[in-house]
Amino acid sequence: MNTRSRRRLAADTTAYLVAVVAAFPIFWMVLSAFKPKGEVQSLHPKPWTTHPTLESFRQVLSVDGFGRYFLNSVVIALAVVVLSGVVVFLAAVAVTRFRFRFRTTVMVMFLIAQMIPVEALTIPLFFMFRDAGRFAPGIGLNTLASLILVQLAFSLPFGIWMMRGFVAAVPVSIEEAAQIDGASRTRILWRILLPLVAPGLAATSVFSFIAAWNDFVFAKTFIISATQNQTLPSALLVFFKPDENDWGGIMAASTLMTLPVLVFFVAVQRKLVSGLAGAVKD
C-alpha cells in the first residue's frame, strides 16, 4: 500500500468514526423512544430492545394541544424560511452588485449582530414586543407574529453573509449578456441570477428552518397567556416532572420533532448538492 492509499484509508476511517459519533445520540434517542418504560430507566442500558413498543408515541400524541403546537411550529418555520429567503436574496444582490456609501459598514454590522448572545437580547425584545402590542396587537406578545419576526431578525445576518459569497461567484458577464439581449433588471434577477444561487438559498433556508423549529427561549418568553400559540418544543415540558422525568416520552417527542427537519432537508438537498450550472436563455 503506497503513501497515497494509506492517507486515503486514514481519512476515510476518520470520517466514518466522526459520522458514528455524531449519529450515535440520534440512534439512542430513537431507540429509547421505542423501548418500554422499564428498559428506558434501567441502570444497565443496552443498545437494543427485545420488546419494542409505541406506547411513548401514543403518550406524546395524546398530549392536550399537541397538534396545535405542531401546526404553530410549522407555520412559524415556513414563514421564516420564505420571508428570510426573499430578503436574504435581495440584500445579498444589493451588497454585492451595487456600490453605495457605508456598504462595508453595513456588512460589518451584520457580522456584529451574529456575535450578540441570544440570552442578552431576550428581555429587551420582550419589552419591545410588549410595547409594540399596545399600538399593533397583531405583533405583540402572545402572537405567532412576534416569534416569526424575532426568528427572521436572527436569521437574516447569517443568511446575507452566506448568500453574498454565492452571488459574488456568479460572473457579472452573464448579467451583462442578458442586458444586451434586452432582459430587464427584474428578469435578470429572478430568471437568471436566482437559479444560479439556488444552492446558497437552500443552505440558508435549512439554517433558518432549524433555528425557528427548535426555538424554545423566545416561544416560552413571548407566549405568556395564549397557550394555544405555544410551539412544539413547549410540549416537551409536559414530560419533565418534579419527581421523575418521563424519558420515554421525551425521546418520542424529540424523535417526532426531528422528522420535519429531515423531511425539509430531503426536500432541498438536491439544491444543496447542485453547483453553478450556468444560464440558459429563453
N, C-alpha and C positions, 0 to 999 in steps of 0.2 A: 504494500500500500504506500503510495507516494505521499509527499507532504500535502499536496492539494486535497487529496482524498481524506486524509486524516483531519484536516481543518474542516472540511465539509461535514464529516461524521461528527466532529465535536460541536459544530454549530447546530446541526440537526438534533443531536442529543440534548443540547441546552434548550433549544426551542421546545422540544417535547416535554422536558421537565418543567419549564415555565408554564406551559399550557396545562399540564396536570395539576400543578399547584394552584393555578388560577381557577381551574374548573372544579376542584375538589369542594370548596364551600357550596357551590351550586348543586353538585351531586348530593352532598349531605343534607341540604335544605329539602330537595325533592324527595330523597329517601325518608327523611323524618316526617314529611307530610303524609306518607303512605304507611307509616308504622303505627301500630296500636299504641295507646297511651302508656302501657306498661313498658314497652320497648323504648319509647322516646325518653322516658325518665329513668331508664336503667343506669345503674352505676358502672356497668360494663357494656358500653355501646358496641355494636357490631356494624360493619359496613354492608349489611344486608338485612332483609327481613323475611321471616318464614310465614308471616301472616299479614300480607298487605291488606289495607282497608281504606275505604273512602270516608270514614267517619269524620275525620278532621275537615275534609272539604265540605261535607254536609253541614257541619257545625258553622263553618265560615259563611256559607251561602244562606244559612238561617238567621244570621245576624240582622236585626232590625235596621233597615235603611241601607243595606249593603249594595243593592242595585242602584240606589240613588247616588251613593258615594262613588260608585264605579262610573256612572254617567257623568257626574261632575268632573271627575278626573279626566275623562276622555274629552269633554268639551274644553276644559282649560288647556290641556296639552295640544290638541289640534288647533285651537285658536292661536296659541303662542307660536306654533310651527308656521302657520300660514302668514300671520302678521309679521313675524320676525323674518321670514323668508323674503317677503316683498321689500321690507325696509332695509334689510341687510344687502340685498342685491343692488338696490338703487343707491344706497350710501356708498357701497364699495365702488360702483362705477363712478360716482361723483368724486371721491377722493383719489381715484386712480387716473381717470381720463381728463379731469378738469383742473386747471390751475387757478387757485384763489388764495387770498390772504389768510394767514393763520391755518393753512391746511395741515402743516406739521403739528401745530399746537393741538388741533382737533384730534389727530391720531394719538398724540401723547396722552390726551385726556381720556381717550378710550382705554388706553393701557392702564392708566392710573385707576380708572373705575374698577378694573379687574382685581386690583390689589387690596381693595377695601373689604374686610370681612363682612359676611352677611349678617352676623350677630351684631355688629356695630351699627347697622342700619335698621334693624328690626323695629326698635322702639321709635326712632324718628319717623319711619314710614307709617307706623301705627297712628301716631298723632296727625300726620299729614292726611291720611285717608279718613280719619275721624272728622277733621275739619272740612275736608272736601265733601263728605257726605251731607253736611249741612246745606250746601248750595246745589249739589248734584247727588241725590240719594242713590242713583244708579251705580256710582263708582265708589261709594263709601264702604265702611265696614260691613261685614256680613253679606257681601255680594261676591259673585264669581268674577265680576269685572275687576275688582281690586286685586285678586290673585293673578288674573291674566296680565294686568298692567305691570305688576311688580316682577313677574317672571319675564315679561317682554323686556323690561328695562335691564335686567341682569343678563339676558342672553344676547342683546344687541352688541355690546363692546367686543366680546369674543368672536361673534359671528362676522362682524365687519372686518376685524383684523384677519380672520381666516380667508374671507372672500376676496379681500384686497389682493392677496397673492394669486388667486385663480384668475381674477380679472386682468392683473398685470401680465400674466403668462399668455394671454391671447394677443397675437400680433395686431398692432394698430392698422397694419396694411389691409387686413380683412375688412375692417370697417370702412377704410378709405375706398376700397374697391366697390363695396356696396353703395357708397355715396355716389361714386362715378356712374354706377348703373341706375341711379335715380331713387335709391331707397331712402326713406325718411329716417330721421333720428329714432322715432318710435319703432319703426320696423326693424332697424338695425338692433335696437335694444332687446326686443322680445323675440325676434325670429332668428337672429344670428348669434348675438352675444350670450343670451340666456341658455341655449342648448349647449354651448361650449363650456360654460362654467357650472353646468348641472352637477358634476361630481362634488364640487365645493359646496353647492347649495344643499346637496343631500347630506354631507357631513355636518354642516351647521344645523340642519333640521334634526338629525339624530341627537346632537347635543342639547338642543332646545327641548325636544320631546322628553328626554330622560330627566333633565333638570325640572321641568314642570310636572312630570308624572310622579317623581319621587319627593316632591316638596312636602315637608311636614311643618317646618317652623312657621312659615307665613300663613299656612292654612289654619294652624292652631292659634295663631296670634290675631289674625284679622276676622276669623269667623267665631264670634263670641256667643251669640244667642240663636242665630239661624242655623240650627243643626242640620236642616235639610240641604244646606250648602257646603257641608263638610266634604272632604275629599277622601279617597280610598286609604291613604296612609293613616288617617284617623281611625279607621276601623280596626287597626291593629291594637289600639289601646284597650279594646274590649277583652283581649286575651292576656293583658298584663294585670294581674291581680295582686293585692297586698300580701296574701298568704302564700299563693303558689301560682306561678305563671303557667298558662296552657301552651306549652311549646309545640304541641301538635297543631293547634290552631294557628299559632304564629307562623310556623313553617308552611302550612297550607295556604294561608293568606298571602305570605310572601311569594309563594310559587305562582299563585293566581295573578299577583301584581307584576310578576316578571313576564308573563305571557304576552301582554300587549306590546311591551318593549321589543320582544323577539319578533313579533308579527310586523311591527313598524320597521325594524331593521331589515327583515327579509324583503319588505316591500320596496325599500330604497337601496338595497345592496347592489343592484345592477348598476345604478348610477355611481355608487362609490367606487366600483372597480373599473368603470369606464374611464377612458382618458380623453385627451384633446384630440377628437377625431377629425375635425375640420368642418368647414361650412359648405353647404350646397345651395346654389342659387335656385330660386323657383319663381 
